[in-house]
Amino acid sequence: MKKTRLFLVAIVVMLPLMAMAGKAKVLKIDFKNPIAERNVGSSSFDIMSLVQGTPGSVTLLSYINAIDAAAEDKNISMIYMTPENISCGTAQLEEIRAALERFKKSGKPIVAYCNSFGNGSYYLASVADKLILDPASESTITGVGSQMIFLKDLFDALGVDMQLIRHGKYKSAGEMYTRSSSSPENRLQNQELINSIWNTMSGQIAASRGFTQEQFNEWVENLEICHADEYKAKGLIDETWYKDEVEQYLCEQNGVKKIGEVPFVKINKYASKVKKGSRKNKIAIVFADGEIKDSGSDADIVGSKLAATIRKVREDKKIKAVVFRVNSPGGSAQASEAIRHELQLLRAEKPVIASYGDYAASGGYWISAESDYIFSDYNTITGSIGVFGLVPSMGDAIRKNLKVNIETLGTSSHSDMMSGMRKLSDEEVAYVQRQIEKIYDDFTGLVANGRSMSKDSVDAIGQGRVWSGVDAMRIGLVDCQGGLKEAIEYAAQKVGLDKKDYRLSTYPVAKSVSMLQMLSGGGADDSEENLTTSVENQPSLSDMFPAIARMRELKNPTIMLRMESVMEIR
């Protein structure tokens, strides 16, 4: 009898637990860590996570896959997000927002709560069905701005001379070092670029919130939205609630009494459970993320390394199609060509579909312009079809500031022309200009071939000018608006694969570092692709001020396919 009684008690105790286990969960997205394009390495025991108390960040692709999977998952009832601290690029914002829009079509709600808004966080939060702001918030939405730094006056004071040799009146990379203010062409292209990006953002915000784009821009221009009550009065938000009121709302929606009982599942954990599909066929995603260099770390695009990776992808018979994800402002002309050449060999055997992230400019466009099809986000910065050479002369600065004199001998009068110790003569400038003209001619030629345009047409939209994704579609530099998801689906269709018939495989393969290797300073081993990236270290001065990092690279004259400015939406 006692055994029977104990058995019945066990059943009674387990019933609530079983009910709880089957309860639909709330997908929680807090955006605490930066969103990465790709995984450049993760540790199997991330000590920084313990020190800082933060988990590793989730890659953009994992965010998108997790949100799309949640839309079809009967065990996910809603999304709760707090995007105030989101850190990512303009195109990444656009792609995450598009995934949230797709989630809404499932009929499940999205709830967003913020202590305060900025341009980027409100752009993302505006997609929510219920948008809540802290009553004491002092949020700022001011539109998109761009700042440019010019160092000529500083260099003049130090005695440093910089010679800029270029093809393209809009090729502004290098103006930072040779001018005290922007050229008229540079100012024009930057103004039109930020206008285009804000037009996309403000239009999507207005459509989601039910007011006109003109009304919204008028409020921004006249500084009419500041306090939480003003946001609510104009319909930019739905509620002004404190955090405890938000928690009470979430409890009511999930039929529980305490916030600790709400069945949250964090996106990084949920993303790790998303099924990857069949292993028989693969679609490869090859990431070109960062500045293109002749040598460098895994955080950069090293021409020879990426070319070797593309070669391995070409030789893998299980890979049926390739998505070439470009997120780069460009860089070395020689490294760019090494990548482009290998990609053309790949195209001869498998379809290559390009997907543009925040940037696909200059060298980033060079390497991908001949892809079979190009997807771009509206807010991608692309184009910049131009070439420049920057030649520093440090001799006078060294003599003036360090009181050191340098004497050079050579077998010809030009032996020291690339030493960085003196200005180039007119004859030497003409020599470098010839190199630049040859590269520009090659650039316009490959774009003309890839985009089925005449070289004259390419030259007319080239000249180093950068374009938003919207304008790039209009002038024929890209084929279609869409993000990484759309590019993957298109690649699968090209080779007749259904969603269940393939799995994604990402390249370059991420590195993993064991705890023992971290402590001993050892290297990393190849591993399968990972969903999360390691926690970033605290930013250095060069991270916060990219101009400083660029100055460190001016030791040697170089010919570059690169755009100089980097845009961040706050």
C-alpha positions as CSV (number, residue, x, y, z in Angstrom):
1,M,0.0,0.0,0.0
2,K,2.8,2.4,0.9
3,K,4.5,1.8,-2.5
4,T,1.2,2.6,-4.3
5,R,0.8,5.8,-2.3
6,L,4.3,6.9,-3.1
7,F,3.8,6.2,-6.8
8,L,0.6,8.4,-6.9
9,V,2.4,11.2,-5.1
10,A,5.2,11.1,-7.6
11,I,2.6,11.4,-10.5
12,V,1.0,14.4,-8.8
13,V,4.3,16.1,-8.3
14,M,5.5,15.5,-11.9
15,L,2.3,16.7,-13.6
16,P,3.1,20.5,-13.2
17,L,6.6,19.8,-14.3
18,M,5.4,18.0,-17.4
19,A,3.0,20.8,-18.1
20,M,5.8,23.4,-17.7
21,A,8.1,21.4,-20.0
22,G,5.5,21.5,-22.7
23,K,4.8,25.2,-22.4
24,A,5.5,27.4,-25.4
25,K,8.7,29.4,-24.9
26,V,9.5,33.1,-25.4
27,L,12.5,33.7,-27.6
28,K,14.6,36.4,-25.8
29,I,17.0,38.6,-27.8
30,D,19.0,41.1,-25.7
31,F,21.7,42.2,-28.3
32,K,24.2,42.5,-25.5
33,N,27.2,41.6,-27.7
34,P,28.3,42.8,-31.1
35,I,26.8,40.9,-34.0
36,A,29.5,39.3,-36.2
37,E,29.4,38.5,-39.9
38,R,31.3,35.3,-39.3
39,N,33.0,33.3,-36.6
40,V,36.7,34.1,-36.6
41,G,37.4,31.7,-33.6
42,S,36.0,30.7,-30.3
43,S,37.4,29.1,-27.3
44,S,36.1,25.9,-25.9
45,F,36.4,27.5,-22.5
46,D,35.9,31.2,-22.8
47,I,37.6,32.8,-19.8
48,M,36.5,36.3,-20.8
49,S,32.9,35.2,-20.5
50,L,33.5,34.4,-16.8
51,V,35.4,37.6,-16.2
52,Q,33.0,39.9,-17.9
53,G,29.9,37.9,-17.2
54,T,28.7,38.0,-20.8
55,P,28.1,35.2,-23.3
56,G,29.7,34.9,-26.7
57,S,27.9,36.8,-29.4
58,V,25.8,35.2,-32.1
59,T,26.7,35.5,-35.8
60,L,24.3,37.3,-38.1
61,L,23.5,34.1,-40.0
62,S,22.6,32.3,-36.7
63,Y,20.4,35.3,-35.7
64,I,18.5,35.0,-39.0
65,N,18.2,31.2,-39.0
66,A,17.0,31.2,-35.3
67,I,14.3,33.9,-36.0
68,D,13.1,32.1,-39.1
69,A,13.0,28.7,-37.3
70,A,11.1,30.3,-34.4
71,A,8.4,31.5,-36.8
72,E,7.7,27.8,-37.7
73,D,8.3,26.4,-34.2
74,K,5.1,25.6,-32.4
75,N,7.1,25.7,-29.1
76,I,7.9,29.4,-29.6
77,S,5.0,31.7,-28.7
78,M,6.5,35.1,-29.1
79,I,9.7,37.2,-29.3
80,Y,10.8,39.5,-26.5
81,M,13.7,41.8,-27.4
82,T,15.6,44.7,-25.8
83,P,17.6,46.2,-28.7
84,E,18.9,49.4,-27.0
85,N,22.5,48.2,-26.9
86,I,22.6,46.7,-30.4
87,S,26.0,47.0,-32.1
88,C,26.1,46.2,-35.8
89,G,26.3,47.7,-39.2
90,T,23.5,49.3,-41.3
91,A,23.0,46.3,-43.6
92,Q,23.1,43.8,-40.6
93,L,20.3,45.9,-39.0
94,E,18.3,45.7,-42.2
95,E,18.7,41.9,-42.4
96,I,17.7,41.3,-38.8
97,R,14.7,43.5,-39.2
98,A,13.7,41.6,-42.3
99,A,13.8,38.4,-40.3
100,L,11.6,39.9,-37.6
101,E,9.2,41.0,-40.3
102,R,9.0,37.4,-41.6
103,F,8.4,36.2,-38.0
104,K,5.4,38.6,-37.6
105,K,3.8,36.9,-40.6
106,S,3.5,33.7,-38.5
107,G,0.9,35.6,-36.3
108,K,3.2,35.5,-33.3
109,P,3.8,38.8,-31.5
110,I,7.0,40.7,-31.0
111,V,7.4,42.8,-27.8
112,A,10.3,45.3,-27.6
113,Y,11.3,47.2,-24.5
114,C,14.1,49.9,-24.2
115,N,15.3,52.2,-21.6
116,S,16.3,54.6,-24.4
117,F,16.5,54.7,-28.2
118,G,19.0,55.8,-30.8
119,N,18.6,55.8,-34.6
120,G,19.6,52.1,-35.0
121,S,17.8,50.7,-32.0
122,Y,14.6,52.4,-32.8
123,Y,14.8,51.3,-36.5
124,L,14.9,47.7,-35.3
125,A,12.4,48.1,-32.4
126,S,9.8,49.8,-34.6
127,V,9.0,46.4,-36.2
128,A,7.5,45.2,-32.9
129,D,3.8,44.6,-32.4
130,K,4.1,46.2,-28.9
131,L,6.8,48.8,-28.4
132,I,7.5,49.9,-24.8
133,L,9.7,52.7,-23.6
134,D,10.8,53.5,-20.0
135,P,8.8,56.6,-18.8
136,A,12.0,58.4,-17.7
137,S,13.7,57.9,-21.0
138,E,15.4,60.7,-22.8
139,S,15.8,59.1,-26.3
140,T,17.3,60.8,-29.3
141,I,16.5,60.1,-32.9
142,T,18.3,62.6,-35.1
143,G,18.8,60.9,-38.5
144,V,22.0,59.7,-40.1
145,G,25.1,61.7,-39.8
146,S,28.7,61.3,-41.1
147,Q,31.9,62.8,-39.9
148,M,35.2,63.0,-41.8
149,I,38.6,63.6,-40.3
150,F,41.3,65.6,-42.2
151,L,44.9,65.6,-41.1
152,K,46.7,67.8,-43.6
153,D,47.2,70.7,-41.2
154,L,48.7,68.3,-38.6
155,F,51.0,66.7,-41.2
156,D,52.1,70.2,-42.3
157,A,53.0,71.1,-38.8
158,L,55.0,67.9,-38.4
159,G,56.7,68.3,-41.7
160,V,55.1,65.2,-43.2
161,D,54.2,65.3,-46.9
162,M,51.6,63.1,-48.5
163,Q,51.2,62.7,-52.2
164,L,47.9,61.3,-53.4
165,I,47.8,59.8,-56.9
166,R,44.5,58.5,-58.1
167,H,42.0,57.8,-60.8
168,G,38.5,58.9,-60.0
169,K,37.3,62.3,-58.9
170,Y,35.1,60.7,-56.2
171,K,37.9,58.4,-55.0
172,S,38.2,60.2,-51.6
173,A,40.4,57.6,-49.9
174,G,43.5,59.5,-49.1
175,E,41.9,63.0,-48.9
176,M,42.1,62.5,-45.1
177,Y,45.9,63.0,-45.3
178,T,46.1,65.5,-48.2
179,R,43.3,68.0,-47.5
180,S,42.0,70.2,-44.7
181,S,38.4,69.7,-45.8
182,S,36.5,67.5,-48.2
183,S,36.5,68.0,-51.9
184,P,33.1,69.0,-53.4
185,E,32.8,65.6,-55.0
186,N,33.4,63.8,-51.8
187,R,31.0,66.0,-49.9
188,L,28.3,65.4,-52.6
189,Q,28.7,61.6,-52.6
190,N,28.6,61.3,-48.8
191,Q,25.5,63.6,-48.5
192,E,23.6,61.6,-51.1
193,L,24.7,58.3,-49.5
194,I,23.5,59.2,-46.0
195,N,20.3,60.6,-47.5
196,S,19.6,57.3,-49.3
197,I,20.3,55.2,-46.1
198,W,18.0,57.4,-44.0
199,N,15.3,57.4,-46.6
200,T,15.2,53.6,-46.4
201,M,15.3,53.5,-42.6
202,S,12.7,56.3,-42.1
203,G,10.4,54.8,-44.8
204,Q,10.4,51.4,-43.1
205,I,9.8,52.9,-39.7
206,A,6.9,54.9,-40.9
207,A,5.3,51.9,-42.6
208,S,5.6,49.8,-39.4
209,R,4.2,52.5,-37.1
210,G,1.4,53.8,-39.3
211,F,2.4,57.4,-39.9
212,T,3.8,59.0,-43.0
213,Q,7.5,59.3,-43.7
214,E,7.0,63.0,-44.2
215,Q,5.5,63.3,-40.7
216,F,8.3,61.4,-39.1
217,N,11.1,63.4,-40.8
218,E,9.3,66.6,-39.8
219,W,9.4,65.5,-36.1
220,V,13.0,64.6,-36.4
221,E,13.9,67.9,-38.1
222,N,12.1,70.0,-35.6
223,L,13.4,68.0,-32.6
224,E,9.8,67.3,-31.5
225,I,10.5,63.8,-30.0
226,C,12.4,63.7,-26.8
227,H,10.5,62.6,-23.8
228,A,8.7,59.2,-23.6
229,D,5.3,60.9,-23.5
230,E,6.1,62.7,-26.8
231,Y,7.0,59.4,-28.4
232,K,3.7,57.9,-27.3
233,A,1.6,60.9,-28.3
234,K,2.9,60.7,-31.8
235,G,2.5,56.9,-32.1
236,L,6.2,56.0,-32.1
237,I,5.7,53.7,-29.2
238,D,2.7,51.9,-27.6
239,E,3.4,52.1,-23.9
240,T,5.5,54.0,-21.3
241,W,6.1,51.4,-18.7
242,Y,8.7,50.7,-16.0
243,K,10.5,47.4,-16.1
244,D,8.3,45.9,-13.4
245,E,5.3,46.7,-15.5
246,V,6.8,45.1,-18.5
247,E,7.6,42.0,-16.5
248,Q,4.0,41.9,-15.2
249,Y,2.8,42.1,-18.8
250,L,5.0,39.2,-19.9
251,C,3.8,37.2,-16.9
252,E,0.2,37.8,-18.0
253,Q,0.9,36.8,-21.6
254,N,2.5,33.6,-20.5
255,G,0.0,32.6,-17.7
256,V,2.5,32.8,-14.8
257,K,2.8,34.9,-11.7
258,K,6.5,35.6,-11.5
259,I,9.0,36.8,-14.2
260,G,11.3,33.9,-13.2
261,E,8.5,31.5,-14.3
262,V,8.3,33.0,-17.9
263,P,9.8,30.2,-20.1
264,F,12.5,32.3,-21.8
265,V,15.0,30.8,-24.2
266,K,18.0,33.0,-25.2
267,I,18.7,33.2,-28.9
268,N,22.2,31.8,-28.7
269,K,21.0,28.7,-27.0
270,Y,18.0,28.4,-29.4
271,A,20.3,28.9,-32.4
272,S,22.5,26.0,-31.4
273,K,19.4,23.7,-31.6
274,V,18.4,24.7,-35.1
275,K,18.6,21.8,-37.5
276,K,21.3,22.0,-40.1
277,G,19.8,19.7,-42.8
278,S,21.3,16.9,-44.8
279,R,25.0,16.3,-45.0
280,K,24.9,14.8,-48.5
281,N,24.8,18.1,-50.4
282,K,26.3,21.4,-49.2
283,I,26.0,25.0,-50.1
284,A,29.1,26.9,-49.0
285,I,29.1,30.4,-47.6
286,V,32.5,31.9,-48.2
287,F,33.0,35.1,-46.1
288,A,35.2,38.0,-47.4
289,D,34.9,40.0,-44.2
290,G,37.3,42.8,-43.4
291,E,40.0,44.8,-45.2
292,I,41.8,43.0,-48.0
293,K,45.5,42.7,-47.3
294,D,48.5,41.0,-48.7
295,S,49.2,39.6,-45.2
296,G,47.6,39.8,-41.8
297,S,45.5,38.0,-39.2
298,D,42.3,35.9,-39.5
299,A,40.4,39.1,-38.7
300,D,41.5,40.5,-42.2
301,I,41.0,39.2,-45.7
302,V,44.4,37.9,-46.6
303,G,44.4,37.5,-50.4
304,S,46.5,34.3,-50.6
305,K,44.6,32.6,-47.7
306,L,41.2,33.3,-49.0
307,A,42.2,32.3,-52.5
308,A,43.4,28.9,-51.1
309,T,40.1,28.6,-49.2
310,I,38.1,29.2,-52.5
311,R,40.3,26.5,-54.1
312,K,39.3,24.0,-51.5
313,V,35.6,24.9,-51.9
314,R,36.0,24.3,-55.7
315,E,37.6,20.9,-55.1
316,D,34.9,19.7,-52.6
317,K,32.4,17.7,-54.7
318,K,29.7,17.8,-52.0
319,I,29.5,21.6,-52.4
320,K,26.9,22.3,-55.2
321,A,26.7,26.1,-55.0
322,V,28.5,29.0,-53.3
323,V,27.3,32.2,-51.6
324,F,30.1,34.7,-51.6
325,R,29.4,37.0,-48.6
326,V,31.3,40.3,-49.0
327,N,31.6,42.7,-46.2
328,S,34.7,44.7,-47.1
329,P,35.7,48.3,-47.9
330,G,38.5,46.9,-50.1
331,G,42.3,47.1,-49.7
332,S,45.3,45.8,-51.6
333,A,44.9,45.7,-55.4
334,Q,47.1,42.6,-55.7
335,A,45.4,40.6,-53.0
336,S,42.0,41.6,-54.5
337,E,43.0,40.2,-57.9
338,A,44.3,36.9,-56.4
339,I,40.8,36.4,-54.8
340,R,39.0,37.4,-58.0
341,H,41.0,35.0,-60.2
342,E,40.4,32.0,-57.9
343,L,36.7,32.9,-57.7
344,Q,36.5,32.8,-61.5
345,L,37.9,29.3,-61.6
346,L,35.2,28.4,-59.0
347,R,32.5,29.9,-61.2
348,A,33.5,27.7,-64.1
349,E,32.4,24.7,-62.0
350,K,29.7,25.9,-59.6
351,P,27.4,28.9,-59.4
352,V,28.6,31.8,-57.3
353,I,26.0,34.1,-55.8
354,A,27.3,37.3,-54.1
355,S,25.6,38.7,-51.0
356,Y,26.7,42.1,-49.9
357,G,26.8,43.1,-46.2
358,D,27.6,46.6,-44.9
359,Y,30.3,47.2,-47.5
360,A,31.2,45.8,-50.9
361,A,33.3,48.7,-52.1
362,S,36.4,49.2,-54.1
363,G,38.4,45.9,-53.7
364,G,35.2,44.4,-52.2
365,Y,33.4,45.1,-55.4
366,W,36.4,44.1,-57.6
367,I,36.4,40.5,-56.1
368,S,32.7,40.0,-56.6
369,A,31.6,42.0,-59.6
370,E,31.7,38.9,-61.9
371,S,29.5,36.7,-59.7
372,D,26.6,35.0,-61.4
373,Y,24.1,37.1,-59.4
374,I,24.5,39.8,-56.8
375,F,22.2,40.5,-53.8
376,S,22.6,43.7,-51.9
377,D,20.8,45.2,-48.9
378,Y,19.3,48.7,-49.4
379,N,21.8,50.1,-46.9
380,T,24.9,48.4,-48.3
381,I,27.7,50.8,-49.3
382,T,29.1,49.6,-52.7
383,G,30.8,50.7,-55.9
384,S,33.9,52.9,-55.3
385,I,35.3,51.8,-58.7
386,G,38.5,53.7,-58.5
387,V,42.2,53.4,-57.6
388,F,44.6,55.5,-55.5
389,G,48.2,55.5,-54.4
390,L,49.3,57.3,-51.3
391,V,53.0,58.1,-51.0
392,P,54.3,59.5,-47.6
393,S,57.4,61.5,-47.3
394,M,58.8,61.4,-43.7
395,G,62.3,62.8,-44.3
396,D,61.6,66.4,-43.4
397,A,59.6,65.4,-40.4
398,I,62.4,63.2,-39.1
399,R,65.0,66.0,-39.6
400,K,62.7,68.6,-38.1
401,N,61.4,66.7,-35.1
402,L,64.1,64.1,-34.3
403,K,67.1,66.0,-35.6
404,V,68.1,62.9,-37.6
405,N,69.5,63.3,-41.1
406,I,69.2,60.4,-43.6
407,E,71.5,60.1,-46.6
408,T,70.7,57.8,-49.5
409,L,72.8,56.3,-52.2
410,G,71.5,54.4,-55.3
411,T,72.4,53.1,-58.7
412,S,69.9,55.4,-60.4
413,S,68.2,58.7,-59.5
414,H,65.1,56.8,-58.7
415,S,66.5,54.1,-56.4
416,D,64.9,55.7,-53.3
417,M,61.6,56.8,-54.9
418,M,59.6,54.4,-52.7
419,S,61.7,54.8,-49.5
420,G,59.1,57.2,-48.0
421,M,61.9,59.7,-47.2
422,R,61.3,62.2,-50.0
423,K,58.6,63.5,-52.4
424,L,58.3,61.9,-55.7
425,S,59.4,63.9,-58.7
426,D,57.1,64.8,-61.5
427,E,58.5,61.9,-63.6
428,E,58.0,59.5,-60.7
429,V,54.5,60.7,-60.1
430,A,53.7,60.0,-63.8
431,Y,55.2,56.5,-63.4
432,V,52.9,55.7,-60.5
433,Q,50.0,57.3,-62.4
434,R,50.6,54.8,-65.2
435,Q,50.2,51.9,-62.8
436,I,47.0,53.3,-61.4
437,E,45.6,53.9,-64.9
438,K,46.3,50.3,-65.8
439,I,44.5,49.0,-62.7
440,Y,41.5,51.3,-63.3
441,D,41.3,50.1,-66.8
442,D,41.3,46.5,-65.6
443,F,38.7,47.4,-62.9
444,T,36.2,48.9,-65.4
445,G,36.9,46.0,-67.8
446,L,36.0,43.3,-65.3
447,V,32.9,45.2,-64.1
448,A,31.8,45.7,-67.7
449,N,32.2,41.9,-68.2
450,G,30.5,40.9,-65.0
451,R,27.6,43.4,-65.3
452,S,27.2,43.2,-69.1
453,M,27.9,46.9,-69.5
454,S,30.2,48.9,-71.7
455,K,33.4,50.2,-70.2
456,D,32.3,53.8,-70.9
457,S,29.1,53.1,-68.9
458,V,31.1,51.7,-66.0
459,D,33.4,54.7,-66.1
460,A,30.5,57.0,-65.9
461,I,29.2,55.5,-62.6
462,G,32.8,54.7,-61.4
463,Q,35.4,57.4,-60.8
464,G,35.6,56.2,-57.3
465,R,32.0,57.0,-56.3
466,V,30.3,55.0,-53.6
467,W,26.6,54.2,-53.8
468,S,23.9,52.9,-51.4
469,G,22.4,49.5,-52.3
470,V,19.2,51.3,-53.5
471,D,21.2,53.3,-56.0
472,A,23.5,50.5,-56.9
473,M,20.4,48.5,-58.1
474,R,19.2,51.5,-60.1
475,I,22.5,51.9,-62.0
476,G,23.0,48.2,-62.5
477,L,25.9,47.4,-60.1
478,V,23.8,44.8,-58.3
479,D,20.9,42.6,-59.4
480,C,18.4,42.4,-56.5
481,Q,17.6,43.6,-53.0
482,G,18.1,40.9,-50.4
483,G,20.2,39.6,-47.6
484,L,22.1,36.4,-46.8
485,K,18.9,34.4,-46.6
486,E,17.7,35.4,-50.0
487,A,21.1,34.7,-51.5
488,I,21.2,31.2,-50.0
489,E,17.7,30.4,-51.3
490,Y,18.6,31.6,-54.8
491,A,21.8,29.5,-54.8
492,A,19.8,26.4,-53.8
493,Q,17.3,27.1,-56.6
494,K,20.1,27.4,-59.1
495,V,21.2,23.8,-58.5
496,G,17.7,22.4,-57.9
497,L,18.0,21.8,-54.1
498,D,15.2,21.9,-51.7
499,K,15.7,23.3,-48.2
500,K,15.8,19.7,-46.8
501,D,18.3,18.5,-49.4
502,Y,21.4,20.5,-48.2
503,R,23.3,21.9,-45.3
504,L,25.2,25.1,-45.0
505,S,29.0,25.0,-44.6
506,T,30.9,28.2,-43.8
507,Y,34.4,29.2,-44.9
508,P,37.1,30.1,-43.9
509,V,36.7,27.4,-41.2
510,A,36.6,28.9,-37.7
511,K,39.5,28.2,-35.3
512,S,38.9,27.0,-31.8
513,V,41.3,27.5,-28.9
514,S,41.3,25.2,-25.9
515,M,41.8,26.4,-22.4
516,L,45.2,24.8,-22.3
517,Q,46.2,26.6,-25.5
518,M,44.9,29.9,-24.1
519,L,47.0,29.5,-21.0
520,S,50.1,28.4,-22.9
521,G,49.7,30.9,-25.7
522,G,49.4,28.1,-28.2
523,G,47.7,28.3,-31.6
524,A,44.3,27.1,-32.8
525,D,43.2,24.0,-34.5
526,D,40.7,23.7,-37.4
527,S,37.2,22.9,-36.2
528,E,33.7,22.6,-37.5
529,E,31.8,25.8,-38.0
530,N,30.5,27.3,-34.7
531,L,27.5,29.3,-34.0
532,T,29.0,31.8,-31.6
533,T,32.1,34.0,-31.6
534,S,34.3,34.7,-28.7
535,V,33.8,37.8,-26.5
536,E,35.7,40.7,-27.9
537,N,38.5,42.3,-26.0
538,Q,38.1,45.9,-24.8
539,P,38.5,48.2,-27.8
540,S,41.8,49.9,-28.4
541,L,42.4,53.5,-29.4
542,S,42.8,52.3,-33.0
543,D,39.4,50.5,-32.8
544,M,37.7,53.7,-31.6
545,F,39.5,56.0,-34.1
546,P,40.1,54.1,-37.4
547,A,42.2,57.0,-38.7
548,I,44.9,56.2,-36.2
549,A,45.1,52.6,-37.5
550,R,45.3,53.8,-41.1
551,M,48.2,56.1,-40.2
552,R,50.2,53.2,-38.9
553,E,49.9,51.6,-42.3
554,L,51.5,54.5,-44.2
555,K,55.0,53.4,-43.7
556,N,55.3,52.2,-47.3
557,P,53.8,53.6,-50.5
558,T,50.9,51.4,-51.8
559,I,48.3,51.2,-54.5
560,M,44.9,50.5,-53.1
561,L,41.4,49.6,-54.0
562,R,39.7,50.9,-50.9
563,M,37.1,53.4,-49.6
564,E,38.3,55.3,-46.6
565,S,35.2,56.1,-44.5
566,V,33.4,53.7,-42.3
567,M,29.8,54.4,-41.3
568,E,28.1,53.6,-38.1
569,I,24.5,54.1,-37.2
570,R,24.0,55.0,-33.5
